Amino acid sequence: MEKIVTLNHDLSLLHFPNSRKPFSIPSPVLRFSSFNRRKKRPCLASSSETETKTVTVSESHDVVVENSTVGRRLLGLAAAVAVAVSSSIFCDSPALAESLTIAFPVSRAREVTTVQRTLVEAWGLIRETFVDPTFNHQDWDSKLQQTMVEMFPLRSADAAYGKLKAMLSTLGDPFTRLISPKEYQSFRIGSDGNLQGVGLFINSEPRTGHLVVMSCIEGSPADHAGIHEGEELVEINGEKLDGVDSEAAAQKLRGRVGTFVTIKLKSVNGSRTDSGIREVKLPRDYIKLSPISSAIIPHTTPDGRLSKTGYVKLTAFSQTAASDMENAVHEMENQDVQSYILDLRNNPGGLVKAGLDVAQLWLDGDETLVYTIDREGVTPINMINGHAVTHDPLVVLVNEGSASASEILAGALHDNGRAILVGNRTFGKGKIQSVTELNDGSALFVTVAKYMSPSLHEIDQVGIVPDVQCTTDMIDSLTGEILKKMNSSVPLLEADSCVMVAEHELETRRSNGTAS
């Protein structure tokens, strides 16, 4: 469904595309066309105003981003503002959608009024698309009116945004949230692969709200400083991070090349006292966000043959992930690689479409890649005439840092019988967000769907359990082989315990004549 916000300084009337003619709105009244939550056949609404809309996909944490170019009109009212939000019309008959009228007091503080308009936009988008049509078992229409009234006596935009964010928190979904214009611009940086910062991937742990290091970009200042995955980020430049989300923290870490940022980290096994916290001063530098790294691991089979395993590590699902992976696999196929390890450990997600595109590089036919669940029910997303780049055996490595699109990809390859999963239980984020840039340049993240694996396994807050875990027992059984490789000066990758387990599984299946 499309959203149109119409505001203009020079008109005395507010035009509704859903209406047969424009009409006056007495102030201070807010009028909305109602969103009908039943599934209806679409019908065409006439409009005297040109409206265009582009839909694109953007980076980070499994989101679809909608950028709308819309007409905006603002009534010149001294003490009141009228804003119209209308949806595409869905009808059973020629009758127009029913309307809802809400009266509210508009602040005389201009910056608060701006936030009130942002509130209306956010409310309308959530009312139209939020995955839970009960809005966490509350009256969402009344919540708008209540928040408008609470904003009325405020005098600052920060205080007003606090009320807006408090309203969003009542949905009980930490992934439905509003970010500032500056945070939104930072959020979009990953699309072109260029960044000035320290090279940390961080994520907010939903159960605790703590900011945790997922990984460091190889060769980055964070990597050189020896920062490890799992460490908790507790302070940036003297500012404690209690209640700060991952986007806001990432913004604080970014900055001009040549400047420095000081952070405090709590180690995985650190105590609750300062003794478990260390301080690191990091220089900011240019960070190249390449999502793919690859290598060929040669080894000798028990019968004396030389065998090659292609290793591909995917760190994020950016716009170039699928094409970069396809190039890497083609290159290794030309070097007679006979099996593959796809490493999704500590990959926090990214573009849903990128995850699906990567899955299609390994699968044939019309297999189901994932099921989405939204207000309309359960929908399968299937391939169409897929042609895999290679049919060689495949193992996928996952761990507790593999989230979102990583889980979609791992589930698609595993449930379609294409890959063996090795590692540890994945993070368990089975929700998809849409992201819409609002009138003031801020952006609203809304959870619009949940997803399940092709075998209809629940993922959200559950994760995916691999076929083979990198347990201590398994590692101990391979210790001799690992030490032998290390002593022969083979690169450390080949001594990675989970990589060793993956190679063991590939060799076992080759010996048994079992295709993955």
C-alpha positions in Angstrom: 0.0 0.0 0.0 1.2 3.5 -0.7 1.3 6.5 1.6 0.8 10.1 0.5 1.5 13.0 2.7 0.2 16.3 1.3 1.4 19.6 2.8 1.8 23.1 1.2 2.3 26.6 2.5 0.2 28.5 -0.1 -3.1 26.7 -0.2 -6.2 27.2 2.0 -7.5 23.8 1.3 -6.0 20.4 1.9 -6.4 18.0 -1.0 -7.1 14.3 -0.4 -6.3 12.0 -3.4 -9.0 9.6 -2.0 -11.7 12.4 -2.2 -13.8 13.3 -5.2 -13.1 17.0 -4.6 -11.0 19.0 -2.2 -12.6 20.3 1.0 -11.7 22.4 4.0 -10.6 21.0 7.3 -11.5 23.0 10.5 -8.5 23.4 12.7 -7.1 21.8 14.8 -8.3 18.5 13.3 -6.4 15.5 12.0 -8.2 13.4 9.4 -7.0 10.1 8.2 -8.3 7.7 5.6 -8.8 4.4 7.4 -6.6 1.4 6.6 -8.8 -1.6 6.0 -7.0 -4.7 7.4 -9.0 -7.2 5.4 -7.7 -8.4 2.1 -9.5 -6.6 -0.8 -9.2 -6.4 -4.5 -7.4 -3.2 -5.6 -9.2 -0.4 -7.4 -7.9 2.8 -8.9 -8.2 6.1 -7.1 -8.2 9.3 -9.1 -5.9 12.2 -8.2 -5.3 15.6 -9.5 -1.7 15.5 -8.3 1.3 13.7 -9.8 2.8 11.2 -7.4 5.8 8.9 -7.9 7.2 6.2 -5.8 10.4 4.2 -6.1 11.1 1.0 -4.1 14.7 0.0 -3.5 16.6 -2.3 -1.2 19.2 -1.0 1.3 21.8 -2.4 3.5 22.0 -3.8 7.1 19.9 -6.1 9.3 17.4 -7.5 6.8 15.5 -4.5 5.6 13.6 -3.3 2.6 13.8 0.5 2.1 11.0 2.5 0.6 11.9 6.0 -0.7 8.8 8.0 -1.6 8.8 11.2 -3.7 5.5 12.8 -2.7 3.7 16.1 -2.9 3.7 18.0 0.5 1.4 20.8 1.5 1.3 22.8 4.7 -1.7 24.8 5.7 -0.8 28.3 7.0 -2.5 28.0 10.3 -1.3 30.0 13.3 -2.2 27.6 16.1 -3.0 24.4 14.3 -1.8 22.0 11.7 -3.8 19.6 9.6 -2.0 16.6 8.1 -3.6 14.1 5.8 -2.4 10.5 5.5 -4.1 8.4 2.8 -3.5 4.9 1.7 -4.0 3.2 -1.7 -7.7 2.4 -1.8 -8.8 -1.3 -1.6 -12.5 -1.8 -2.2 -15.3 -4.3 -2.3 -17.6 -1.8 -3.9 -17.4 1.7 -5.5 -17.6 3.2 -2.0 -14.5 5.0 -0.7 -12.6 4.0 2.4 -14.1 5.0 5.7 -12.4 8.0 7.4 -11.3 8.5 11.0 -11.3 12.0 12.5 -9.1 12.8 15.6 -8.8 16.2 17.2 -5.6 17.1 18.8 -3.8 20.2 20.2 -0.8 21.4 18.1 2.2 22.9 19.8 3.1 26.5 19.3 6.8 25.5 19.4 7.8 25.1 15.7 10.3 22.3 16.4 7.8 20.3 18.4 5.2 20.8 15.6 7.7 19.2 13.2 8.0 16.2 15.5 4.2 16.0 15.6 4.1 15.7 11.9 6.8 13.1 12.0 4.7 11.2 14.6 1.7 11.2 12.2 3.8 9.8 9.4 5.3 7.1 11.7 1.8 6.2 13.1 0.3 5.8 9.6 3.1 3.6 8.3 2.9 1.4 11.4 -0.9 1.2 11.2 -0.6 0.1 7.6 2.3 -2.4 7.7 3.3 -3.5 11.2 3.4 -7.3 11.3 1.1 -7.5 14.4 -2.3 -6.2 13.5 -3.2 -5.9 17.2 -0.3 -3.5 17.8 0.7 -5.5 20.9 -2.9 -5.7 22.0 -3.4 -1.9 22.3 -5.5 0.7 20.5 -3.0 2.2 18.1 -5.4 5.1 17.1 -5.8 6.1 20.7 -2.1 5.9 21.2 -1.6 8.6 18.6 -4.0 10.9 20.3 -2.5 10.3 23.7 1.0 11.0 22.4 -0.1 14.2 20.6 -1.5 15.5 23.9 1.6 14.6 25.8 3.7 16.5 23.2 1.6 19.7 23.4 3.3 21.3 26.5 6.8 20.4 25.3 9.3 23.0 24.1 12.1 21.0 22.5 12.4 18.6 19.7 14.5 16.2 21.8 11.7 15.9 24.4 9.1 15.4 21.6 11.2 12.7 20.0 11.4 11.0 23.4 7.6 10.8 23.5 7.5 9.4 19.9 10.1 6.8 20.7 8.2 5.9 23.9 5.1 5.3 21.8 7.0 3.0 19.5 8.4 1.0 22.4 4.8 0.0 23.4 4.7 -2.2 20.3 7.0 -4.6 22.2 9.3 -4.9 19.2 12.9 -3.6 19.6 13.4 -3.6 15.8 10.6 -1.1 15.1 12.2 2.2 15.9 13.0 5.7 14.6 16.5 7.0 13.9 17.6 10.5 13.3 18.5 12.0 9.9 22.2 11.8 10.7 21.9 8.2 11.9 20.0 7.3 8.7 22.7 8.7 6.5 25.3 6.6 8.4 23.0 3.6 8.0 23.2 4.0 4.2 27.0 4.1 4.0 27.4 0.4 3.4 25.8 0.5 0.0 28.8 2.0 -1.7 31.4 0.1 0.3 33.3 3.2 1.6 33.5 4.2 5.2 35.7 6.3 7.5 35.8 4.7 10.9 37.5 2.0 13.0 36.2 -1.2 11.3 34.0 -2.7 14.0 30.8 -4.6 13.4 28.5 -4.2 16.5 25.0 -5.4 17.3 22.6 -4.8 20.1 21.8 -8.0 22.1 17.9 -8.0 22.2 17.6 -9.6 25.5 20.0 -7.3 27.4 20.3 -4.3 25.1 24.1 -4.4 25.5 26.3 -3.6 22.5 28.4 -6.5 21.5 31.3 -6.7 19.0 30.3 -9.1 16.2 33.6 -8.9 14.3 36.4 -6.6 13.1 37.2 -5.9 9.5 40.5 -7.4 8.6 43.3 -4.8 8.5 41.2 -2.2 10.2 42.3 -0.1 13.3 40.0 -2.3 15.4 41.6 -5.4 14.0 45.2 -4.1 14.7 44.1 -3.2 18.2 43.3 -6.8 19.0 39.6 -6.3 19.6 37.7 -9.6 19.8 34.2 -10.8 18.9 32.0 -11.0 21.9 33.5 -8.1 23.8 30.9 -5.7 25.1 31.2 -2.0 24.1 30.5 0.0 27.2 31.8 3.5 26.5 32.8 5.8 23.6 34.8 9.0 24.3 33.8 9.0 27.9 30.0 8.5 27.2 28.4 5.4 28.6 26.3 3.4 26.2 23.4 2.4 28.4 20.3 2.6 26.3 22.2 3.6 23.1 21.3 1.5 20.0 23.8 0.1 17.5 23.2 2.7 14.8 23.8 5.6 17.3 27.0 3.9 18.6 28.2 3.3 15.1 27.8 7.0 14.3 29.9 7.9 17.3 32.7 5.5 16.1 32.7 7.0 12.6 34.5 10.2 11.8 37.2 12.0 9.7 40.3 10.0 8.8 43.2 11.0 11.1 41.0 11.6 14.1 40.8 9.3 17.2 38.1 7.7 19.2 38.6 6.2 22.7 36.4 3.2 23.6 36.0 1.0 26.7 35.4 -2.7 26.3 34.3 -5.4 28.7 35.8 -8.8 28.0 33.7 -11.9 27.5 34.7 -13.3 30.9 35.1 -9.9 32.5 33.6 -9.2 35.9 31.1 -6.5 36.7 33.9 -4.3 38.1 36.3 -2.0 36.3 38.9 -4.8 36.5 37.2 -6.5 33.6 37.2 -3.3 31.4 40.0 -2.1 29.1 40.4 1.2 27.3 41.5 1.4 23.7 42.4 4.5 21.6 41.7 3.9 17.9 42.6 6.0 14.9 39.9 6.5 12.3 40.9 5.4 8.8 39.3 4.5 5.4 37.5 1.2 5.7 36.9 -0.9 2.6 33.7 -2.8 3.1 34.3 -5.8 0.9 31.8 -8.6 1.9 33.8 -11.5 0.4 37.2 -13.1 1.1 38.2 -16.4 -0.4 41.1 -18.9 -0.4 41.8 -22.4 -1.6 42.8 -25.0 1.0 44.9 -27.9 -0.5 45.2 -31.1 1.3 46.1 -34.8 0.6 43.3 -37.4 0.9 43.9 -40.7 2.7 44.5 -42.4 -0.7 47.2 -39.9 -1.6 45.2 -37.7 -4.0 45.6 -33.9 -3.9 42.2 -32.3 -3.1 41.2 -28.7 -3.1 38.5 -27.1 -0.9 37.3 -23.6 -1.8 36.8 -21.4 1.3 34.5 -18.3 1.0 33.8 -16.0 3.9 30.8 -13.7 3.6 30.9 -10.9 6.2 27.7 -9.0 5.3 24.9 -9.1 2.7 25.6 -5.9 0.8 24.4 -5.0 -2.7 27.5 -6.7 -4.3 27.5 -9.8 -2.1 26.0 -12.2 -4.7 28.0 -10.9 -7.7 31.3 -10.9 -5.7 30.6 -14.5 -4.5 29.7 -15.6 -8.0 33.0 -14.3 -9.3 34.9 -15.9 -6.4 33.3 -19.3 -7.1 33.9 -19.1 -10.8 37.6 -18.4 -10.2 37.9 -21.4 -7.9 36.0 -23.7 -10.3 38.6 -22.8 -12.9 41.3 -24.0 -10.4 39.6 -27.4 -10.0 38.2 -27.0 -6.5 36.2 -30.1 -5.6 34.3 -28.9 -2.5 33.4 -25.7 -0.7 33.1 -24.2 2.8 30.9 -21.1 3.1 31.7 -19.2 6.3 28.8 -17.2 7.7 30.2 -17.0 11.2 29.6 -13.5 12.8 27.7 -12.3 9.7 25.0 -10.1 11.3 22.8 -9.9 8.1 22.0 -7.2 5.6 19.9 -7.2 2.5 17.2 -9.8 2.3 17.4 -9.8 -1.5 21.2 -10.3 -1.3 20.7 -13.4 0.9 18.2 -14.8 -1.6 20.5 -14.0 -4.5 23.4 -15.8 -2.8 21.2 -18.9 -2.2 20.4 -19.1 -5.9 24.1 -19.4 -6.7 24.1 -22.8 -5.0 20.6 -24.2 -5.9 18.8 -25.4 -9.0 15.1 -25.4 -10.1 12.3 -23.8 -8.3 13.1 -24.6 -4.6 11.5 -22.6 -1.8 14.1 -20.3 -0.3 12.1 -19.0 2.7 8.6 -18.5 4.0 7.4 -15.0 5.0 4.6 -14.4 7.5 2.8 -11.1 7.4 -0.7 -9.8 7.9 -1.9 -11.6 4.8 -0.6 -15.0 6.0 2.2 -17.3 5.0 3.9 -16.8 1.6 6.7 -18.9 0.1 9.5 -17.2 -1.8 10.6 -19.6 -4.6 13.4 -19.6 -7.2 12.4 -19.5 -10.8 14.5 -21.8 -13.1 17.5 -21.6 -10.9 20.9 -22.8 -12.2 23.6 -23.4 -9.6 27.1 -22.1 -10.3 28.5 -25.4 -8.9 27.1 -28.7 -7.6 30.2 -29.5 -5.6 29.7 -30.6 -1.9 29.1 -27.7 0.4 29.4 -27.0 4.2 28.2 -23.8 5.7 29.8 -22.6 9.0 27.5 -20.7 11.4 27.6 -19.5 15.0 25.8 -17.4 17.5 26.9 -14.3 15.5 25.1 -15.5 12.3 21.9 -13.6 12.1 19.1 -12.4 9.9 20.0 -12.9 6.2 22.7 -15.4 7.3 20.0 -17.5 8.8 17.8 -17.2 5.7 20.7 -18.4 3.6 21.7 -21.2 5.9 18.1 -22.4 6.2 17.6 -22.3 2.4 20.8 -24.3 1.7 20.2 -26.8 4.5 16.5 -27.5 4.2 16.9 -28.0 0.4 19.5 -30.7 1.0 22.3 -28.6 -0.5 24.6 -28.0 2.5 25.6 -29.4 5.8 25.7 -26.9 8.7 28.6 -26.9 11.0 29.2 -24.7 14.0 26.9 -23.5 16.8 23.3 -22.4 17.1 22.6 -19.2 15.2 21.5 -15.8 16.7 17.8 -16.2 16.1 16.6 -13.0 14.4 13.6 -14.0 12.2 12.1 -10.6 11.5 12.3 -8.4 8.4 12.1 -4.6 8.6 11.1 -2.0 6.0 12.8 1.4 6.3 11.1 4.6 5.1 12.7 8.0 5.0 10.3 10.5 6.7 9.6 14.1 5.9 12.2 15.5 8.3 15.0 13.2 7.0 14.7 10.7 9.9 13.9 7.0 9.1 11.4 4.6 10.5 12.2 0.9 10.8 9.0 -1.2 10.9 8.9 -5.0 11.3 6.7 -6.0 8.5 7.2 -9.8 8.4 8.6 -12.8 10.1 10.2 -15.6 8.3 10.7 -19.4 8.6 13.0 -21.8 6.9 11.8 -23.8 3.9 11.0 -26.7 6.3 8.8 -24.3 8.2 11.2 -24.2 11.2 10.8 -21.2 13.5 14.0 -19.0 13.6 13.1 -15.9 15.6 14.5 -16.2 19.2 15.2 -19.8 18.4 18.0 -19.9 15.8 19.2 -22.7 13.7 20.9 -25.7 15.2 23.7 -27.1 12.9 24.0 -30.7 11.9 27.5 -30.9 13.5 28.6 -28.7 16.3 32.2 -27.6 16.9 32.2 -29.3 20.3 35.3 -29.9 22.4 35.0 -33.7 21.8 35.0 -33.2 18.0 38.0 -30.8 18.2 39.9 -33.2 20.4 39.4 -36.0 17.9 41.1 -33.8 15.3 43.8 -32.3 17.4 46.6 -34.4 15.9 45.6 -33.4 12.4 45.4 -29.7 13.4 48.8 -29.7 15.1 50.3 -31.4 12.0 49.0 -28.7 9.8 50.2 -25.9 12.1 53.7 -27.5 12.4 54.0 -27.6 8.6 53.5 -23.8 8.4 50.2 -24.1 6.6 48.2 -20.8 6.9 46.2 -20.5 10.2 42.9 -20.8 8.3 43.5 -24.5 7.8 44.0 -24.9 11.5 40.7 -23.2 12.4 38.9 -25.9 14.4 35.5 -25.4 12.7 37.1 -25.4 9.2 38.8 -28.7 10.2 35.5 -30.1 11.2 33.9 -29.0 7.9 36.7 -30.6 5.9 36.3 -33.8 7.9 32.5 -33.8 7.0 33.2 -33.2 3.4 35.8 -36.0 3.2 33.4 -38.4 5.1 30.6 -37.7 2.6 33.0 -38.0 -0.4 34.2 -41.4 1.0 30.6 -42.5 1.5 29.6 -41.2 -1.9 27.0 -38.9 -0.4 26.3 -35.6 -2.1 25.5 -32.6 0.0 
